[in-house]
Amino acid sequence: MPYFDTASAAPLHPVARQALQASLDEGWADPARLYREGRRARLLLDAAREAAAEAVGCRPDELVFTPSGTHAVHTGVAGALAGRRRVGGHLVVSEVEHSSVLHAADAHEAAGGMVTRVPVDRAGAVSPSGYAGALGPSTALACLQSANHEVGTVQPVAEVAEVCAAAGVPLLVDAAQSLGWGPVEGGWSVLTASAHKWGGPAGVGLLAVRKGVRFSPQFPADERESGRSPGFVNLPAVVAAAASLRAVRAEAEAEAARLRVLVDRIRRRVARLVPDVEVVGDPERRLPHLVTFSCLYVDGETLLHELDRAGYSVSSGSSCTSSTLTPSHVLRAMGVLSEGNVRVSLPRGTTAQEVNGFLEVLPGVVAGVRATLGVVEPAAGAPPVSDALEIDALGLRCPQPVIELARAIGTVPVGGTVTVLSDDEVARLDIPAWCAMRGHAYVGEAPRAAGVAYTVRRRV
């Protein structure tokens, strides 16, 4: 049963498993103690720190281990902001950062700080000029992910780091998705990562702070991990994380080239095999193992369940899930279709046969979900019934408002309008995206006493 969701968590690498088992016997003692068992544990911890620092591209004394990648992000953001509190309380982030960064930004804002969120283009990338325009005299910290966790777009970190350096602002880089594929280029100041993203055990994060960066830990004083991450480290997991990072980096070049071919195949064939699909993210400047696409007229939760029943474990940034009625913040920021979203992130060792099997199954699964939802567009050449039509879609959830729009558009003449009245927040994103895909004009929206009216003009 193929597992295609390594962007969430990668299967444990064989080297990680071996290192974990070995260090359980050797690394249980307190590495701060001077007796034999403590010295043995200290040797393991020092070796793991040196290996991780080499992979990151920093000095060993600049890197500490944390209980998770999220913990590393929150510690890094809070410590860097506190270290530069005299400069000001302005934080700059991109609109597509991982939720851990955005939650840290929200907390900073709630405490009275200022936050600027830099927009992205339709491929999900920021521009260095966007960051340059956001920085100011009171900016204490800027944050930028190395690569996006939902669509795989690689960000221009080196260029943004130059902009930040020119303004005297440190840059924190969330490298969780990319560190297993290579070091982060450019003059970053703070870097975070998470071991379970590259095949290490869960519960290990990395936090690197360059020498010279003002940093003030916000925890009570602690003698461990340079005072930046209090508490007794999970030494066996740390050793396994460092060993697996070294192992995956040794394999990265060859595996990236192989997986990129398979992802290119998915990008090409999904658009051919499945009608009304939008493949999102930068087609070139992207992670080698990740591809995301969205399918019109599909309930995302049902689609993922059906793919799971067919034997394929994938993820989604779709709004159509039981846990949320709002679209992924990444897809929203990009302005792309959110309904029926599928994220495929291939693990190392994925075969062409597994990818081909997924592509064989996908069209039938999508067609089945659409049939269940009763997707029927008016037949071509059907006589129009009105120049302007309004549809009451109040109470309907994604993707039904768009389905109702698709049914109605053929009943007005070219130049006529269809207005969809909806209280589904996702309609604000998916109706304009539907227009772009189908060649119609999105006129705009207007608030009503109940819901919002979205107006579309038929062009074809």
N, C-alpha and C positions, 0 to 999 in steps of 0.2 A: 504494500500500500504506500504509494509515493507521498512523502511529506514535503510540501512546497511552501513552507512558511519560516524560513531561516531568518527573515528580517525581524521576526518576533523572538525566536530562540533557536539556535543551531543545535543539532544533535551533538552529544558529547563526543569530542574527538578522541580516537583511540589513545593518543599520547596523553591526553588529559586523564583518561581513565587509569592508565598505567601509573602516572605520576601521583594521582590521588590515592590509589591503593598503597603505593610505596611510602608516601609521606604520612599516611595514617599511622604507620608503625614508627616512623622516625621523627615526626614533627608535632607531637602532642604536647610537648613541654613548653614552658614560658621562655621565649627567646630573650627576655630581659634578664634571666638568671645566669649566674656564673658557673653553676655546676655542669657536669658533663652533658646531661640531657638538654639543658638550656642552651649550652654552646652549640650542640648539634642542631637544635631548632633555629638558632640565630644564623648558622651557616646556610640552612635551607632558605630562610627569609631573605638574607642578603643576596643569595644567588638568584632567587626569584625576582627581586627588585632590579638587579642588574640586567637580567634578561628582558624584563618588561620595559625598562628604560631604554635599552638598545632598540627595541622595536618601536617605541614612541619617538625616539630621537631626542632624548633629554638626558641629563645627568641623573644617576641613581638617587642622589640626595634631593632631587627636585620632585620625586615621585613617591606617592603614598598609596596604600591600598585602602579601599573603603568597603562597606558592607553591600554596596550595589552601585550600578551606574547612576541611578536616580539620586542616591546619597551623594555621589561625587559631584553631580551637577548642582544640587542645592548647596553643598559645602563650598563649591567653587564660586558660585554666583554670590552667595552671602559674604564669603571671606574677601573676595575682590572688591565688592561694593563697600564693605566696612573699611578696608584698607585705604580706600580713596575717598572717604566721607568728607574730607576737607575740600576736595575738588567740587563735589556736588552730589546730588542724588539722582542723576539722569542715567537710565539704562536703555540701551538700544538692542533690539532683537529683530530677527526676521519673522514674518508672519507664518512661516512653515516650520518653525523649530519643533522639536519633540515636546510633548506635553510637559515633561519634567522641567524644561527651560521656561515654558510659558507659565507654568504654575509658580515657579520662582519669581518670574516677572510680576505675576498677579499679586503675590505676597508682598513684594517690594512696593508695588503701587498702593496696596491697601494700607501699608505702613507710612504712606505720605510721600513716597518716591515718585519720580516721573519715568514713564516708559514710552519709547517710540518704537513702533512696529513697522519695519521696512517691508514694502510690498514686493511681490515677485511677479515674473512674467508668466505667460500661459504654460511654459515648460517647468515652472516651479523654481526658477533661478533668481537670485537677487542680482543687482548690479552694484559694482563698486561705487558708482556715482550716487546710488541710493543711500549707501552708508555714509558717504562723504556729506551728503545733504542733511543727514540725521544727527551727525556729531556736532557738539557744541562745547563751549567753555566749561559747562557743568557736567559733561558726560564722564561718568566714573568707569563705565564698563560697556563693551559691546559683545554680543554673542552671535555666533553663526555656526550652524552644523556643517560638517564636512560633506555630507551627502544626505539626501532626504530619505527618511525611513519608509515613506509610503509610495513614492514614485521613482526613487533611485537617482534623481538628478544630483550631479556633483556640483557643489557650490564653488565660486571663485575665491577660495579662502586666501590664497597668497596675495591676490590683488586687494582684497578687503583688508588684510593685515597691513599692507603698505599704507592704505588710506588711514587706518587707525594709528599706525606708528607716526605718521606725519602729524596727526592731531594730538599725539601724546596719550592715546587711549589704549588700554590693554584689551586684547581680544581673547575671549573664551571660546574654544571650539569643542563642540560635542562630536566626538569622533566614533561614537558607538557603532555606526553602520559600516564605517570604512576602514577601521584600524587593522582588521584582519587581512585586508587587501594591500596595505602599504602604509607608510608613514604619511602624516599630514604635512604638506609642503607649506612654506611661508613662515613668517615671523609671528606665530601665535604666542600668547602669553600664558594662558591657562588651557589645559586640555583634559577632557574627561572621556571615559570609555567604560564598557561593560563586558565582562568575560563571556557571558552566555550568548553574546551576539556572534562570537567567532568559534564557538565550540568548547569553551571552557565551562566550568561549573557555574551555576547561578549563585548569586550572593557574593560576587567579587567585582568591585569597580576600581578604576584607576583615576587618580587625580594628580596631574602634573602642574606645578607652578614654577615658572622660570625664575631664576635668581634675578633679583632687582625689581620684581613685581611686588608692589605693596599689597600685602595680604594679611588679614586679621581674622583668625579662626573665631567662629561665633559659639563654639562649645566651651564648657568649663575646661580649665587647664588640665591637660593630660600628657603624660610623658611618652606615650606611644605615637608612632607615625608622625613625628615632628609636631605633635600637638594638633594636627589637622583632622585626624579621624580617630576619636577616642575609642578605647576599648581593645580587648584582646582579639587580634586578627585570627581568622579561620585559616591557619597556616597550611593545612593540607589542600584546601581549595585554592589558596593563593599560589602555591607551588604548581598545582595542576593548571591554573589559569596562565601562568607565565610559560610553562612548558608547551601548552597547546598554542599559545600565541606565536611562539618561536616556530612551532611545527607548521602552522597554517601559513605563516609568512614565507617559509621555505617552499611551500607548494603553490603560492599565490599566483605567480606569473603564468605558469602552465595551466592552472585550473581556471584562472580568469579568462584566458584565451579560449578554452574549451567551452565554458559556460556562456560566454558572450555569443558564440555561434548558436547555441541552443535558444538563448533569449531572442536573438535576431529572428530565429525561425518562428517563435511564438508571436513576436511583434508583426511579422509579415502575414502569417497564416490566419491569425485571429481575425484580422480585418477582412480577409477573403472568405473565410468560412462562416462567419457570423454576421448577419445584416445588422446595420445600425449600431456599430461599435466604435468607440473612441479610445485609441491607445494614447495614454498620457505620459508626460515626462519627457525629458530631453532624449532624442533618439541616439545621440552620439556621446555627449558628456554625461555619463551615467555609470552607476555600479554595474559590474559585469553579470550579476546573477539575478537581477530584479526587473520585473516588468509589470505594469499596471494598466488595466483597461476597464472601461465602463460600458455596460450594455443598456440601451434604451428599453423601456417597457418591462423592466425586470425588478422583482423584489429581491434585494441583495441578500437578505437573510435566507430566503428560500433557495436562492441560487447556491449559496455556500453549503447549505444542508444537502442539496441534491448532488453537488460535486463530492461531498464527503461520502454520501451513499454510493457514489460511483467509484470511490477509492482514492480520492485526491484531497489532501488537506491544504487549503489555501486560506488567505486572509482577505480582509476588505476594509476600505475606508468608507464604505457605503453608509448613507444615512438610514437605510431601511433595515435597521436591526432592532431587536427588542430592547436593547440597553440605551438607545438614544434615538431621538427624532430629529436630530440636527446632523448636517453633513460633516464629514471630516473637515477640520479646519484647514488642512493642506489643500484639499480639492476646492474648498470654498475660496481660498486665497488665490488659487490658480485660475478660477473661473471656468472650470471644466465640469463635464457631466459627473454627477455623483451617484446616480442610481445604478444599481447592478454592478457595483465596482468590485473588481477582483484583483488582488495583488498576488503575484506568483514570485516567490523568491527561492531559487533552487539551491539545495545543499551541495556541498562538494561531493563528487562522485555520481551526480545525477546522470543518467544515460539518455541517449537519443531515443531509445525505445520507450522510456518513461514519458518523455516529452511528447512523442508521437501519440502515445496512448491518451494523454490528456487532450491533445488537439482532436482526436477522433471522438472523444466523449463530449467535449464542450458544446458543439453545435446542437446536438440533440437535447442536452440538458437545458440550454437557453431556450430553445424552441418549446420544450415542455413547460417551462415556467411561464413563458409568454402565453401559451395556450390556456394554462390554468387561470391566468388573469384576464382572459378574453380580449386579447389585443387584436382588433380588426380596424384597419384604416379604410376609409371610403374608397370604392373602386374608382379608377381613373375614368374621367369623362362623365361622372355622375352630375346631373344638373344641380347648380347651386340653389339653396333654399332661402338664403338671406344674405344681404350685404354686410351685416354686422350681427354677430351672434354672441350671446353671453352664456357661459356654462357655470352652474353652481356646483363647485367641487368642495364646498365646506364639509369638514369632517372626514374627507378622504385623505389618505396618507400615501406617500411616495411608494410606487410610481403612478398611482391612479390619476392624479391631476394631469400629468403629461399624457397618459393614455387617453383621457377624455379629450384633451386638446387635439391629439392625433386623429381621433375619430371625427372631430368636428371640422377640422381645417378644410376638408374637401367639400364641405357643404356651403362654403362661401366662395364667391368668384375671386379670381386673381385681383388683388387690390382691396378685397374685403378684409374684415377684421374678426378675430375671435378673442373674446375676453374671458379669462378663467378667474373665477372668484374662489380663492383658496385661503385656508388658515394653516396650511402646512408650510413651515419655515423653509423646507427644502425646495419648494416651488420657486423661490426667489433665485436659486442657483440653476435648477434644472430646466426651467422653461426657456431662459436665454440660451442655454447650451443646446437644447433641442432645436431652437431656431437656427443656430449656427450649423448644426448637422443636417437639417432638412432644407436649408436654403430660404427660410422665411425671415421676415424682419421683426425684431423685437421692438415694440413701440415704447414700452415702459410699464411702470406700475403706479397704482394710486391706492391709498388706504381707503377702506370702507368701514362702516360701522361694525361689520363683522368680516374679518379677514382682509385680504389685499386683492385688488383687481389687477391681473397681468394681461396686457393687450398685445396681440400678435397680428401682424399684417401678412396675408398670403401673397407670396411672390411667384410661386410656380404652380 
